[in-house]
Amino acid sequence: MIYWKALHLIGVVCWFAGLFYIVRLYIYHVEAFSRPKNESDVLVPQFELMEKRLWYGITVPSMIITLVAGLVLMMMVQAWMFPWFHVKVGLLVGLFSYHFYCGHLRKRLALRVAPLSSQTLRLWNEVATFFLVGIILLAVTKKTISFLYGWAVFLLLAVLIFSMIGIRKRKMKGVERA
């Protein structure tokens, strides 16, 4: 069982690395559309190639490894018997939806269509973090109540961080005007 856990964790780390990086590439890709034509003609195909290689070389295989190892572990410990696992399944449904929407975005960008702005993609990139924190809290504590407390602390920190970012942006705009 320990090897299945190790394989599952390796898959999770690689999967999230792929998800975090793919959306960062999408941000650069969308911004490349608005560059001068000579730059855009070089950058856009390069981002398309990088996104395709990352998606099919790391992100999708890592998701499959995570899924297979997770299913094996679930069967070994009969995880469905525990209430915390039902919450985790809900988060996993959200994570898989996020994953497949990222794949949809890649296909749209390959058609030279920017379905989301670079600013929206910056926010979208943070969504995976919420899934990561929630799933890890549940997997480690194995209690729904502990998960809720941990999630509340995480959300408070997120609000604080986003507030600080907003304040900094407003200050920077004030400096630019002066």
N, C-alpha and C positions, 0 to 999 in steps of 0.2 A: 504494500500500500504506500510506503514511503516514496517509492520511485514514481508512482502515479501522481502523488502530491507534488513532487519535484517537477515532473513534466508539466503538470497543470500550472504551477507557478511560473515556470519558464515561458510557457505559452501566453499567460496573462501579461507578463512584463513585455514580451515582444509585441503582442497585440496592441497594448496601449501605446507603446512607443510608435508603432505604425499609425495608430489613430491620431495621436498628437501631431506627428510630423506631416501626415497627409493634409490635414486642414491648414497647417502653416504653409505648405506648398500651394494650396488653393488661394490663400491670401496673396502670395507673391504672383500667382498666375493671373488673378483678377486685376491686380495692380499693373501687370505687364500689358494688359489690353489698352491702358490709357497712356502708355509710353509712346515716344515718337516711333513712327513706322519702322525705321531701320532697327531700332532696339527691340520692338515688339516682335518683328519677324524672326529674331534670334531667340528671344526669351520664351515666347509662347510654346514653340515646339520642344524646347528643352524641358520646360515644366511638364508638358504632356508626357514626355518620355520618363522623367523622374517619377511622376505620379503613377504611371502604369507599372513601372518596375517595383516601386514600393508596395503598391496595392497587391500585385500578384506574386511578388517575391517574398514579402514579409507579412503584410497585414492579414490577408486571407489565409495563408497557411497557418499563421499563429492562432487565428480564430478557430480554425479546425482542430488544431492540437489542443487548445484550451477546452473546446467543446467535448472532444472525445475523452480526454483525461478527466474532465469534470463529470461526464456521464458515468464513467467507470467508478469514480469515487462515490458518486451519488448512489449507485447500485450497491457498492461494498458496505456503505454505512446506513443504507436505507434512509437517506436524508429527508425524504418526503414525510417522515414521521415527526419531524420537528417544526414547530411554528415559525421559527426564524427563517427556515429554508423557503417557506412560501413567500416571505417578503423578498428574499434574495432572488427568487424566480421572477418576481415582478420587476426588480431592478435589471435582471438579465434580459428580460423582454425589451425593456427600454434601451439597454446597451446594444442589443442586436439590431433594433430599429435604427439607432444612431449609426451603427456600422453600415447598414445597407443604404441609409440616406447619404452617407459619405461616398459610397460607391456610385449612387445616382448623380451626385455632384460632379464626380470625376468624369462620368460620361457626358454630362452637359458641358463641362469645360472643354472636353475634347471636341465638341461641336462648335466651339468658340462662342458659347453662350454663358454669361455670368449670371446664374440664378440668384446669387446673394452678393451684396456689396462686401468689400474687404472689411469694413467695420463690423458688419453682421457676422462674417466668418470669424472675426476675432472673438466675438462672444460665443459663437457656436463651438469654437475650439475648447472653451471652458466646460461645456456640457459633459464631456467625457470624464472630467475630474470629479464631477458630482457622482457619476456612476461608480467610478473607482473607489472613492471614499466610502460610499454607502455599502458596496459589496465587500470591501475589506473589513469595515466595522462589523458587519454581520458574520463574516467568515471567522474572524478572530474572537469576537465576544460570544457568538452563537446565542444571543439573546435579543429579542425584539426591543425590549426596554432599553438596554444598553445602546443599541443601535439608534434609538430615538434621541437619547441624550447626546450621543456622539454627533449625530446629524445636526442637532440644534446648535451645538458648539461650532461645528463646521460652517453652518449657514451664517451664524453671527460673524465668524471670521471673514467669510466671503463678502458679506455686506460691508464690513469695515474696510476690507481691501479695495472693493469697487468704489466705495465712497472716497477713499484716499486718492484713487486714480482719477476720479471725477474732479476733485479739488485741484489736483496737480494740473489737469488739462485746462481748467478755468484759469489758473494762475499763469500757465504758459501762454494762453490766448491774450491775457492782459499784458504780458511782457512783449508779445509780438506787436500789439497795437501801439505801445509806448515808443 
